[in-house]
Amino acid sequence: MFDPVAEARVLLKDLAAEDRSGWTPQARSDRVRDLAELHERTAPELVRTVEGWDTGSDWALDGHLSAPAWLAWQTRATKTDAAKLVRTARFVRRYHTIAEALTGGDVAVAHVEAMARAERHHEDEFALSADALLTAAKEMGPTEFADVCRTWAHFVDDHKPAHDFDDRAFRIRYLMDGWGVPDGLLDPETCAMLETCFKDLAPPTPPPAPNRSAPPVNATPMPSPTSPAATSAATTAPPLPPPPMSSSTPTPTPPTATASASSPPLESLRTPPGPLPTSSPAGPSA
């Protein structure tokens, strides 16, 4: 069975091995133009393939919850590019004339992406203007056509009547990790009710923890050791009293004054050695 993708891979290997060092500037310009045209032809096939793959929800076989999540996991596309690719594929599914123009090469993927952005939130108005916008896309480049689609969307917003209850819609787009992105349009009463519910479900904000390292509000700040106030306080402060003496500490004896010449020597005041004199017991008084 012939596989065009496998054959294209073989040809791409030959293309990667191509030596262009001796090419002329005109030859290199032609190669750039050819590869850009080849890219424009393969990009619509990717959109068409993703459209059929997403229709059958084939991405769910691997346990994923959405097509963009599968593409971000299995390919080298970012989540933003994966979501844009799926949105473009679903857009051409709804408009067969645009899908046929993309497959036939009448418009590029950039044209279709611009129309998909303009159609969002303007589905009814775009359905009435799809043929006119497609005709403009066939005659304009992607940059100019993107400006046309942006201007068209602004014009619709400026002349769109007020919303009614039929415009209400709400959905949750689940991501690969289970988180969800809400999307939709709600009336003011429902918005107020949801906001109240979310406030009731939110845990109360705890009070801030006290900063124990901070001084009290009425505390006097300590002066710096080198500040003039600290230096003045150190010079004018009264001397500290002596520490109290304990009972076990002997009291120091003041120094003895110098004996005068008329004072007897200390040696003569001492009791001579020998037995102490004894006194007879006193008799009865007469």
TORKOL-4160 file (C-alpha; in steps of 0.2 Angstrom, whole numbers, padded with zeros to 4 digits, m for minus):
286
<pt num="1" X="0000" Y="0000" Z="0000"/>
<pt num="2" X="0007" Y="0017" Z="m0005"/>
<pt num="3" X="0009" Y="0029" Z="0009"/>
<pt num="4" X="0011" Y="0047" Z="0003"/>
<pt num="5" X="0017" Y="0053" Z="0021"/>
<pt num="6" X="0031" Y="0039" Z="0021"/>
<pt num="7" X="0036" Y="0044" Z="0003"/>
<pt num="8" X="0036" Y="0063" Z="0008"/>
<pt num="9" X="0048" Y="0058" Z="0023"/>
<pt num="10" X="0060" Y="0050" Z="0011"/>
<pt num="11" X="0060" Y="0065" Z="0000"/>
<pt num="12" X="0062" Y="0077" Z="0015"/>
<pt num="13" X="0078" Y="0067" Z="0019"/>
<pt num="14" X="0085" Y="0071" Z="0002"/>
<pt num="15" X="0080" Y="0089" Z="0003"/>
<pt num="16" X="0089" Y="0090" Z="0020"/>
<pt num="17" X="0105" Y="0083" Z="0012"/>
<pt num="18" X="0104" Y="0096" Z="m0002"/>
<pt num="19" X="0120" Y="0106" Z="m0003"/>
<pt num="20" X="0116" Y="0125" Z="m0008"/>
<pt num="21" X="0133" Y="0132" Z="m0004"/>
<pt num="22" X="0136" Y="0135" Z="m0023"/>
<pt num="23" X="0119" Y="0141" Z="m0027"/>
<pt num="24" X="0116" Y="0158" Z="m0035"/>
<pt num="25" X="0105" Y="0171" Z="m0025"/>
<pt num="26" X="0091" Y="0168" Z="m0038"/>
<pt num="27" X="0092" Y="0149" Z="m0035"/>
<pt num="28" X="0090" Y="0151" Z="m0016"/>
<pt num="29" X="0076" Y="0163" Z="m0018"/>
<pt num="30" X="0067" Y="0150" Z="m0029"/>
<pt num="31" X="0070" Y="0137" Z="m0016"/>
<pt num="32" X="0062" Y="0148" Z="m0003"/>
<pt num="33" X="0047" Y="0151" Z="m0013"/>
<pt num="34" X="0045" Y="0133" Z="m0017"/>
<pt num="35" X="0046" Y="0127" Z="0001"/>
<pt num="36" X="0034" Y="0141" Z="0006"/>
<pt num="37" X="0022" Y="0135" Z="m0007"/>
<pt num="38" X="0024" Y="0117" Z="m0001"/>
<pt num="39" X="0021" Y="0122" Z="0017"/>
<pt num="40" X="0005" Y="0131" Z="0011"/>
<pt num="41" X="m0001" Y="0114" Z="0003"/>
<pt num="42" X="0003" Y="0103" Z="0018"/>
<pt num="43" X="m0005" Y="0115" Z="0031"/>
<pt num="44" X="m0022" Y="0113" Z="0024"/>
<pt num="45" X="m0020" Y="0094" Z="0024"/>
<pt num="46" X="m0016" Y="0095" Z="0043"/>
<pt num="47" X="m0032" Y="0105" Z="0046"/>
<pt num="48" X="m0042" Y="0093" Z="0036"/>
<pt num="49" X="m0035" Y="0078" Z="0045"/>
<pt num="50" X="m0037" Y="0086" Z="0062"/>
<pt num="51" X="m0055" Y="0089" Z="0058"/>
<pt num="52" X="m0059" Y="0071" Z="0055"/>
<pt num="53" X="m0049" Y="0065" Z="0070"/>
<pt num="54" X="m0058" Y="0078" Z="0081"/>
<pt num="55" X="m0075" Y="0073" Z="0074"/>
<pt num="56" X="m0073" Y="0055" Z="0080"/>
<pt num="57" X="m0065" Y="0060" Z="0097"/>
<pt num="58" X="m0050" Y="0049" Z="0093"/>
<pt num="59" X="m0040" Y="0059" Z="0106"/>
<pt num="60" X="m0050" Y="0052" Z="0120"/>
<pt num="61" X="m0043" Y="0034" Z="0117"/>
<pt num="62" X="m0027" Y="0039" Z="0126"/>
<pt num="63" X="m0037" Y="0046" Z="0141"/>
<pt num="64" X="m0036" Y="0064" Z="0137"/>
<pt num="65" X="m0050" Y="0076" Z="0140"/>
<pt num="66" X="m0048" Y="0087" Z="0125"/>
<pt num="67" X="m0040" Y="0088" Z="0108"/>
<pt num="68" X="m0028" Y="0102" Z="0112"/>
<pt num="69" X="m0022" Y="0093" Z="0127"/>
<pt num="70" X="m0018" Y="0077" Z="0116"/>
<pt num="71" X="m0009" Y="0088" Z="0103"/>
<pt num="72" X="0002" Y="0097" Z="0116"/>
<pt num="73" X="0007" Y="0080" Z="0123"/>
<pt num="74" X="0010" Y="0070" Z="0107"/>
<pt num="75" X="0017" Y="0084" Z="0095"/>
<pt num="76" X="0029" Y="0098" Z="0097"/>
<pt num="77" X="0015" Y="0111" Z="0097"/>
<pt num="78" X="0012" Y="0123" Z="0111"/>
<pt num="79" X="m0005" Y="0123" Z="0120"/>
<pt num="80" X="m0009" Y="0139" Z="0111"/>
<pt num="81" X="m0005" Y="0133" Z="0094"/>
<pt num="82" X="m0014" Y="0116" Z="0097"/>
<pt num="83" X="m0030" Y="0126" Z="0103"/>
<pt num="84" X="m0029" Y="0137" Z="0087"/>
<pt num="85" X="m0027" Y="0122" Z="0076"/>
<pt num="86" X="m0042" Y="0113" Z="0084"/>
<pt num="87" X="m0052" Y="0129" Z="0083"/>
<pt num="88" X="m0048" Y="0131" Z="0064"/>
<pt num="89" X="m0053" Y="0112" Z="0061"/>
<pt num="90" X="m0069" Y="0114" Z="0069"/>
<pt num="91" X="m0073" Y="0130" Z="0060"/>
<pt num="92" X="m0071" Y="0122" Z="0043"/>
<pt num="93" X="m0082" Y="0108" Z="0048"/>
<pt num="94" X="m0096" Y="0121" Z="0050"/>
<pt num="95" X="m0093" Y="0130" Z="0033"/>
<pt num="96" X="m0091" Y="0117" Z="0019"/>
<pt num="97" X="m0088" Y="0131" Z="0006"/>
<pt num="98" X="m0073" Y="0137" Z="0016"/>
<pt num="99" X="m0066" Y="0120" Z="0018"/>
<pt num="100" X="m0067" Y="0117" Z="0000"/>
<pt num="101" X="m0058" Y="0133" Z="m0004"/>
<pt num="102" X="m0044" Y="0128" Z="0009"/>
<pt num="103" X="m0042" Y="0111" Z="0001"/>
<pt num="104" X="m0041" Y="0117" Z="m0016"/>
<pt num="105" X="m0028" Y="0130" Z="m0012"/>
<pt num="106" X="m0039" Y="0146" Z="m0015"/>
<pt num="107" X="m0036" Y="0152" Z="0002"/>
<pt num="108" X="m0022" Y="0149" Z="0015"/>
<pt num="109" X="m0023" Y="0143" Z="0033"/>
<pt num="110" X="m0020" Y="0161" Z="0038"/>
<pt num="111" X="m0036" Y="0166" Z="0029"/>
<pt num="112" X="m0046" Y="0153" Z="0038"/>
<pt num="113" X="m0038" Y="0157" Z="0055"/>
<pt num="114" X="m0043" Y="0175" Z="0053"/>
<pt num="115" X="m0061" Y="0170" Z="0049"/>
<pt num="116" X="m0062" Y="0159" Z="0064"/>
<pt num="117" X="m0057" Y="0173" Z="0075"/>
<pt num="118" X="m0070" Y="0184" Z="0068"/>
<pt num="119" X="m0083" Y="0171" Z="0069"/>
<pt num="120" X="m0081" Y="0169" Z="0088"/>
<pt num="121" X="m0096" Y="0177" Z="0098"/>
<pt num="122" X="m0103" Y="0182" Z="0081"/>
<pt num="123" X="m0109" Y="0166" Z="0074"/>
<pt num="124" X="m0126" Y="0172" Z="0068"/>
<pt num="125" X="m0119" Y="0187" Z="0059"/>
<pt num="126" X="m0104" Y="0177" Z="0052"/>
<pt num="127" X="m0116" Y="0164" Z="0044"/>
<pt num="128" X="m0124" Y="0179" Z="0034"/>
<pt num="129" X="m0107" Y="0186" Z="0029"/>
<pt num="130" X="m0097" Y="0170" Z="0026"/>
<pt num="131" X="m0098" Y="0170" Z="0007"/>
<pt num="132" X="m0093" Y="0188" Z="0006"/>
<pt num="133" X="m0079" Y="0186" Z="0017"/>
<pt num="134" X="m0073" Y="0171" Z="0008"/>
<pt num="135" X="m0073" Y="0180" Z="m0009"/>
<pt num="136" X="m0063" Y="0194" Z="m0001"/>
<pt num="137" X="m0050" Y="0181" Z="0006"/>
<pt num="138" X="m0048" Y="0174" Z="m0012"/>
<pt num="139" X="m0043" Y="0191" Z="m0018"/>
<pt num="140" X="m0032" Y="0197" Z="m0003"/>
<pt num="141" X="m0017" Y="0192" Z="0006"/>
<pt num="142" X="m0017" Y="0186" Z="0024"/>
<pt num="143" X="m0012" Y="0202" Z="0032"/>
<pt num="144" X="m0024" Y="0213" Z="0023"/>
<pt num="145" X="m0038" Y="0200" Z="0025"/>
<pt num="146" X="m0035" Y="0199" Z="0044"/>
<pt num="147" X="m0037" Y="0218" Z="0045"/>
<pt num="148" X="m0054" Y="0216" Z="0036"/>
<pt num="149" X="m0060" Y="0202" Z="0048"/>
<pt num="150" X="m0055" Y="0213" Z="0063"/>
<pt num="151" X="m0064" Y="0228" Z="0056"/>
<pt num="152" X="m0080" Y="0217" Z="0052"/>
<pt num="153" X="m0080" Y="0211" Z="0070"/>
<pt num="154" X="m0079" Y="0228" Z="0077"/>
<pt num="155" X="m0093" Y="0234" Z="0066"/>
<pt num="156" X="m0104" Y="0220" Z="0072"/>
<pt num="157" X="m0101" Y="0223" Z="0090"/>
<pt num="158" X="m0105" Y="0242" Z="0088"/>
<pt num="159" X="m0122" Y="0238" Z="0079"/>
<pt num="160" X="m0126" Y="0222" Z="0089"/>
<pt num="161" X="m0142" Y="0224" Z="0099"/>
<pt num="162" X="m0142" Y="0221" Z="0118"/>
<pt num="163" X="m0140" Y="0203" Z="0124"/>
<pt num="164" X="m0156" Y="0193" Z="0129"/>
<pt num="165" X="m0158" Y="0177" Z="0138"/>
<pt num="166" X="m0156" Y="0167" Z="0122"/>
<pt num="167" X="m0138" Y="0172" Z="0121"/>
<pt num="168" X="m0133" Y="0165" Z="0138"/>
<pt num="169" X="m0121" Y="0150" Z="0137"/>
<pt num="170" X="m0108" Y="0143" Z="0148"/>
<pt num="171" X="m0095" Y="0129" Z="0146"/>
<pt num="172" X="m0079" Y="0123" Z="0155"/>
<pt num="173" X="m0064" Y="0118" Z="0144"/>
<pt num="174" X="m0054" Y="0105" Z="0153"/>
<pt num="175" X="m0035" Y="0105" Z="0152"/>
<pt num="176" X="m0024" Y="0090" Z="0152"/>
<pt num="177" X="m0020" Y="0091" Z="0170"/>
<pt num="178" X="m0039" Y="0092" Z="0175"/>
<pt num="179" X="m0040" Y="0110" Z="0177"/>
<pt num="180" X="m0054" Y="0119" Z="0168"/>
<pt num="181" X="m0056" Y="0136" Z="0159"/>
<pt num="182" X="m0073" Y="0143" Z="0160"/>
<pt num="183" X="m0080" Y="0152" Z="0145"/>
<pt num="184" X="m0097" Y="0159" Z="0141"/>
<pt num="185" X="m0110" Y="0173" Z="0142"/>
<pt num="186" X="m0120" Y="0176" Z="0158"/>
<pt num="187" X="m0134" Y="0188" Z="0162"/>
<pt num="188" X="m0130" Y="0201" Z="0176"/>
<pt num="189" X="m0141" Y="0192" Z="0189"/>
<pt num="190" X="m0132" Y="0175" Z="0186"/>
<pt num="191" X="m0115" Y="0184" Z="0187"/>
<pt num="192" X="m0119" Y="0192" Z="0204"/>
<pt num="193" X="m0125" Y="0175" Z="0211"/>
<pt num="194" X="m0109" Y="0166" Z="0205"/>
<pt num="195" X="m0099" Y="0180" Z="0213"/>
<pt num="196" X="m0108" Y="0178" Z="0229"/>
<pt num="197" X="m0106" Y="0159" Z="0229"/>
<pt num="198" X="m0087" Y="0161" Z="0226"/>
<pt num="199" X="m0085" Y="0173" Z="0240"/>
<pt num="200" X="m0094" Y="0161" Z="0252"/>
<pt num="201" X="m0084" Y="0146" Z="0247"/>
<pt num="202" X="m0067" Y="0156" Z="0248"/>
<pt num="203" X="m0059" Y="0153" Z="0265"/>
<pt num="204" X="m0058" Y="0168" Z="0276"/>
<pt num="205" X="m0042" Y="0178" Z="0275"/>
<pt num="206" X="m0031" Y="0175" Z="0291"/>
<pt num="207" X="m0025" Y="0190" Z="0300"/>
<pt num="208" X="m0007" Y="0194" Z="0298"/>
<pt num="209" X="0005" Y="0186" Z="0310"/>
<pt num="210" X="0012" Y="0199" Z="0323"/>
<pt num="211" X="0030" Y="0204" Z="0320"/>
<pt num="212" X="0038" Y="0199" Z="0336"/>
<pt num="213" X="0055" Y="0207" Z="0331"/>
<pt num="214" X="0046" Y="0224" Z="0329"/>
<pt num="215" X="0045" Y="0236" Z="0344"/>
<pt num="216" X="0029" Y="0241" Z="0352"/>
<pt num="217" X="0020" Y="0256" Z="0344"/>
<pt num="218" X="0024" Y="0267" Z="0360"/>
<pt num="219" X="0041" Y="0261" Z="0363"/>
<pt num="220" X="0056" Y="0274" Z="0363"/>
<pt num="221" X="0069" Y="0269" Z="0350"/>
<pt num="222" X="0086" Y="0265" Z="0356"/>
<pt num="223" X="0099" Y="0278" Z="0351"/>
<pt num="224" X="0114" Y="0273" Z="0342"/>
<pt num="225" X="0130" Y="0270" Z="0352"/>
<pt num="226" X="0139" Y="0283" Z="0341"/>
<pt num="227" X="0124" Y="0296" Z="0342"/>
<pt num="228" X="0127" Y="0312" Z="0351"/>
<pt num="229" X="0112" Y="0308" Z="0363"/>
<pt num="230" X="0121" Y="0292" Z="0368"/>
<pt num="231" X="0137" Y="0300" Z="0371"/>
<pt num="232" X="0129" Y="0314" Z="0381"/>
<pt num="233" X="0120" Y="0301" Z="0392"/>
<pt num="234" X="0136" Y="0292" Z="0395"/>
<pt num="235" X="0145" Y="0307" Z="0401"/>
<pt num="236" X="0131" Y="0314" Z="0412"/>
<pt num="237" X="0125" Y="0298" Z="0420"/>
<pt num="238" X="0128" Y="0297" Z="0439"/>
<pt num="239" X="0140" Y="0284" Z="0445"/>
<pt num="240" X="0133" Y="0267" Z="0449"/>
<pt num="241" X="0132" Y="0262" Z="0468"/>
<pt num="242" X="0144" Y="0249" Z="0474"/>
<pt num="243" X="0138" Y="0231" Z="0475"/>
<pt num="244" X="0130" Y="0226" Z="0492"/>
<pt num="245" X="0142" Y="0216" Z="0503"/>
<pt num="246" X="0137" Y="0199" Z="0509"/>
<pt num="247" X="0138" Y="0194" Z="0528"/>
<pt num="248" X="0151" Y="0181" Z="0524"/>
<pt num="249" X="0163" Y="0194" Z="0516"/>
<pt num="250" X="0174" Y="0202" Z="0529"/>
<pt num="251" X="0173" Y="0221" Z="0531"/>
<pt num="252" X="0189" Y="0229" Z="0526"/>
<pt num="253" X="0198" Y="0238" Z="0540"/>
<pt num="254" X="0202" Y="0256" Z="0537"/>
<pt num="255" X="0220" Y="0260" Z="0538"/>
<pt num="256" X="0227" Y="0264" Z="0556"/>
<pt num="257" X="0233" Y="0281" Z="0558"/>
<pt num="258" X="0251" Y="0284" Z="0561"/>
<pt num="259" X="0255" Y="0283" Z="0580"/>
<pt num="260" X="0261" Y="0299" Z="0588"/>
<pt num="261" X="0277" Y="0300" Z="0598"/>
<pt num="262" X="0268" Y="0300" Z="0615"/>
<pt num="263" X="0258" Y="0284" Z="0611"/>
<pt num="264" X="0265" Y="0269" Z="0619"/>
<pt num="265" X="0271" Y="0256" Z="0608"/>
<pt num="266" X="0260" Y="0241" Z="0603"/>
<pt num="267" X="0272" Y="0229" Z="0611"/>
<pt num="268" X="0269" Y="0236" Z="0628"/>
<pt num="269" X="0251" Y="0234" Z="0627"/>
<pt num="270" X="0252" Y="0215" Z="0624"/>
<pt num="271" X="0249" Y="0204" Z="0639"/>
<pt num="272" X="0266" Y="0196" Z="0645"/>
<pt num="273" X="0267" Y="0178" Z="0643"/>
<pt num="274" X="0265" Y="0167" Z="0658"/>
<pt num="275" X="0251" Y="0160" Z="0669"/>
<pt num="276" X="0236" Y="0172" Z="0672"/>
<pt num="277" X="0235" Y="0178" Z="0690"/>
<pt num="278" X="0222" Y="0169" Z="0700"/>
<pt num="279" X="0211" Y="0178" Z="0713"/>
<pt num="280" X="0205" Y="0171" Z="0729"/>
<pt num="281" X="0187" Y="0168" Z="0732"/>
<pt num="282" X="0179" Y="0183" Z="0740"/>
<pt num="283" X="0174" Y="0179" Z="0758"/>
<pt num="284" X="0158" Y="0184" Z="0766"/>
<pt num="285" X="0156" Y="0202" Z="0769"/>
<pt num="286" X="0158" Y="0209" Z="0786"/>
